[in-house]
Amino acid sequence: MPATLVVARGPSVFLLASDGSPPRELRAPTVPGAGVGPARPGGDPRPENLPSTLREGISSEGLSAPGRRFREAVSEALGRPVAPASPAAWRRGYCQLPRWPPEERRSYLLALARARLDRVLRSPEEIVVSLAREEERFERAVTREERAAETFVSPPSTVLESHARDWSTLRGQLHEHHRRLVRRLEGAAVELLPNLSAVVGPRVAARLLAAAGGLGTLSRISSSRLQLLGARRRPSPERGPRYGLLYRADSLDEVPADRRAAFARSLASLAVIAARADATTHAAIAPGLLARRARRAAELRRGRR
């Protein structure tokens, strides 16, 4: 039977022939946790005989028209080429498929969504974003506890003194947890963003990534946008902020306070170059960027604009 059309639906692939014969179903193993029952009689070929590329393609495509790589996997499984079809032919072929029970469709699509979410959460980029947001939240909590402890009065030989000792122990545990969290964050940031971590520091690089929402977005923004990333504008007749998260960069304290806005502009330009290298070429360009950063800092310390 010459297969002319391939239609993916859930855990199955249907081959429709040009002579109008009934569709042939290729049934692959379901997504883990889908709860979908066994294939109907007549499924051809058996799931364990399908190549891994085809099984992965079935799970990733869901309810959609397959792409080029998916057609290539089906062609490999059949041993003959499978030609692409037009959208009209795909819709016409989809109407010829047997009925998909609603409960089976719902179970499969829910499992597919869970599998995609799990895959995204396991990506190095999402791990750095999650750690950066958690570290920022925990830093605010530690700072809040320290400020509250400064205003707490505990007279000796009272129950307040015992409470102050317990509270001090708790703050020590919070600081230790924060230090461990920072070490995890810096290790993940250096691995994902080696160039940007060298230019602005691992913690700032991770927070820039979290504020941008992803490495792709961070690599596409301009230097002026990156300079203000994370800034919170307050209602005031004065000038707005000159830099956002870059105020915590490792090298910002190398220049006088009145020259830090100018240094932030140069640092933002170098950070954009580093982020684009980390996102695309993955080349190690940090040494050259660090040399440029050091020359700019020396110029500002000498009073040059």
C-alpha positions in Angstrom: 0.0 0.0 0.0 1.7 3.3 -1.1 1.4 5.6 1.9 0.8 9.2 0.8 -0.3 10.9 4.0 0.9 10.7 7.6 -1.4 11.9 10.4 -0.4 12.0 14.1 -3.0 11.7 16.8 -2.1 11.1 20.3 0.1 8.0 20.7 -0.7 6.8 17.2 0.4 7.5 13.6 -2.0 6.8 10.8 -1.0 6.1 7.2 -3.6 7.0 4.6 -3.2 5.5 1.1 -4.0 7.3 -2.2 -6.3 4.4 -3.2 -8.8 5.2 -0.5 -8.2 2.0 1.6 -8.7 2.2 5.4 -6.0 4.0 7.4 -3.1 1.9 8.8 -2.3 2.6 12.4 1.2 2.6 14.0 0.8 2.5 17.7 3.7 3.6 19.9 4.2 3.3 23.7 2.2 6.0 25.4 3.7 8.9 27.4 4.4 7.8 31.0 1.4 8.2 33.2 -1.0 8.7 30.3 -3.2 5.8 31.4 -4.0 5.0 27.7 -5.1 1.4 27.1 -3.5 -1.1 24.6 -3.7 -0.6 20.9 -6.8 -1.8 19.0 -6.5 -5.1 17.2 -4.7 -4.8 13.8 -2.2 -2.2 14.9 0.8 -2.5 12.6 3.7 -2.7 13.3 4.1 -3.6 17.0 5.3 -0.7 19.3 8.5 -2.4 20.3 9.6 -2.6 16.6 9.3 1.2 16.1 12.6 3.1 16.1 13.3 5.4 19.1 13.1 8.5 16.9 9.6 7.6 15.8 8.5 7.0 19.4 9.9 10.3 20.5 8.3 12.0 17.6 4.9 10.6 18.4 5.1 11.8 22.0 6.3 15.3 21.0 3.9 15.9 18.1 0.6 15.3 19.9 -2.4 16.3 17.9 -0.7 18.0 14.9 0.6 17.6 11.4 4.1 16.0 11.6 7.1 17.9 10.4 10.1 16.9 8.3 12.0 15.0 10.9 8.9 13.1 11.9 8.2 12.1 8.3 11.8 10.9 8.0 11.4 8.7 11.1 8.2 7.2 9.7 10.0 6.6 6.3 12.7 4.8 8.2 10.2 2.6 10.0 8.4 1.7 6.8 11.5 1.3 4.6 10.1 3.6 1.9 9.7 7.4 1.5 6.6 9.2 2.8 5.8 12.3 0.9 4.5 15.5 2.7 0.9 16.5 2.2 -0.9 19.8 1.8 -3.0 21.2 4.7 -6.2 20.5 2.8 -5.2 16.8 2.3 -4.1 16.6 6.0 -7.6 17.9 7.1 -9.3 15.5 4.8 -7.3 12.6 6.0 -7.9 13.5 9.6 -11.6 13.2 9.1 -11.2 9.6 7.9 -9.6 8.5 11.2 -11.5 6.3 13.6 -13.1 8.0 16.6 -10.8 8.9 19.4 -12.6 8.3 22.8 -12.8 11.5 24.8 -11.3 10.0 28.0 -8.4 8.6 26.1 -7.7 11.9 24.4 -7.9 13.8 27.7 -5.6 11.3 29.5 -3.0 11.5 26.7 -3.0 15.3 26.4 -2.7 15.8 30.1 0.2 13.3 30.2 1.8 15.1 27.2 1.5 18.5 29.0 3.1 17.0 32.2 5.9 15.5 30.2 6.6 18.8 28.4 6.5 20.7 31.6 8.9 18.3 33.3 11.3 18.6 30.3 11.3 22.4 30.5 11.8 22.4 34.3 14.8 20.1 33.9 16.6 22.4 31.4 19.7 24.2 32.7 18.3 27.5 31.7 15.1 27.0 33.8 17.2 25.7 36.7 19.2 28.9 36.8 16.1 31.0 36.6 14.4 29.1 39.5 17.5 29.3 41.7 18.0 33.0 40.9 14.4 33.9 41.9 14.6 31.7 45.0 17.9 33.3 46.0 16.6 36.8 45.6 13.5 36.0 47.6 15.5 34.4 50.4 17.9 37.3 50.5 15.0 39.6 51.2 13.9 37.3 54.0 17.3 37.3 55.6 17.6 41.1 55.3 14.2 41.5 56.9 15.1 39.3 59.8 18.4 41.2 60.4 16.6 44.6 60.5 13.9 43.3 62.8 16.6 41.9 65.2 18.3 45.3 65.4 15.1 46.9 66.8 14.2 44.0 69.1 14.9 44.8 72.8 15.5 41.8 75.1 16.0 42.7 78.8 18.2 40.2 80.7 16.8 37.5 82.9 13.4 37.6 81.1 11.7 35.3 78.6 12.6 37.8 75.9 16.2 37.0 76.4 15.6 33.3 75.8 13.6 34.2 72.7 16.5 36.4 71.4 18.9 33.6 71.8 16.7 31.2 69.8 16.1 33.8 67.2 19.8 34.4 66.8 20.3 30.6 66.3 17.6 30.6 63.6 19.2 33.6 61.8 22.5 31.7 61.8 20.7 28.7 60.1 19.1 31.1 57.6 22.5 32.6 56.7 24.0 29.1 56.2 21.1 28.0 54.0 21.5 31.2 52.0 25.3 30.6 51.5 24.6 27.1 50.2 21.9 28.5 47.9 24.3 31.1 46.5 27.0 28.4 45.9 24.4 26.3 43.9 23.3 29.3 42.0 26.8 30.5 41.1 27.8 27.0 40.0 24.8 26.7 37.7 25.3 30.2 36.3 29.0 29.7 35.5 28.1 26.5 33.7 25.3 28.0 31.6 26.6 31.6 31.3 30.4 31.4 31.5 31.1 34.7 29.6 28.4 36.8 31.3 29.4 35.4 34.7 32.9 36.5 34.2 31.9 40.0 33.1 29.3 40.9 35.8 29.6 38.1 38.3 27.6 34.8 38.6 24.8 36.1 40.8 24.2 39.1 38.7 24.3 37.0 35.5 21.7 34.6 36.9 19.5 37.5 38.1 19.7 39.1 34.6 18.7 35.9 33.1 15.7 35.6 35.4 14.6 39.2 34.8 14.8 38.7 31.1 12.9 35.4 31.2 15.3 33.4 29.2 18.7 33.3 27.5 17.2 33.9 24.1 15.5 37.1 25.3 18.6 38.2 27.1 20.7 37.8 24.1 18.4 39.9 21.9 17.9 42.9 24.0 19.9 46.1 23.6 22.6 47.3 26.0 20.5 50.2 27.2 17.7 47.8 28.0 20.0 45.5 29.8 21.5 48.4 31.8 18.0 49.2 33.2 16.9 45.5 33.6 15.6 45.0 37.1 15.3 48.7 37.9 12.3 49.9 39.9 11.3 53.4 39.1 9.9 55.4 42.0 7.6 58.5 41.6 10.0 61.4 41.8 10.6 64.7 40.0 14.3 63.7 39.8 16.0 61.7 37.2 15.1 58.0 36.8 17.4 55.1 37.6 20.7 54.8 35.7 21.1 51.1 36.2 19.1 48.1 37.6 20.7 44.8 38.5 24.1 46.0 37.3 24.5 48.0 40.4 25.5 44.7 42.1 28.1 43.8 39.5 31.4 42.7 40.8 33.4 45.4 39.1 31.1 48.4 39.8 33.0 49.4 43.0 36.2 49.8 41.0 35.2 53.3 39.9 34.2 56.4 42.0 30.6 56.7 42.8 30.0 59.7 40.5 31.4 57.7 37.5 29.4 54.5 38.1 26.6 55.5 35.7 29.1 55.9 32.9 30.8 52.6 33.8 27.4 50.9 33.9 26.8 51.9 30.2 30.1 50.3 29.2 29.5 47.3 31.4 26.0 46.8 29.8 27.6 46.8 26.3 30.1 44.1 27.3 27.4 42.1 29.1 25.3 42.0 25.9 28.2 40.7 23.9 28.9 38.1 26.5 25.2 37.0 26.6 25.0 36.6 22.9 28.2 34.5 22.8 26.7 32.3 25.6 23.5 31.9 23.7 24.9 31.3 20.2 28.5 30.6 19.5 29.5 29.4 23.1 33.0 30.8 22.4 35.2 31.7 25.4 35.5 35.5 24.9 35.6 36.4 28.6 39.4 37.3 28.6 39.0 40.0 25.9 35.9 41.4 27.6 37.6 41.5 31.0 40.5 43.4 29.5 38.1 46.0 27.9 36.3 46.3 31.3 39.6 47.0 33.1 40.7 49.6 30.6 37.3 51.4 30.9 37.5 51.4 34.7 41.0 52.8 34.6 39.9 55.6 32.3 37.1 56.6 34.6 39.4 56.5 37.7 41.7 59.0 35.9 38.8 61.3 35.3 38.1 60.7 31.6 34.6 60.4 30.3 
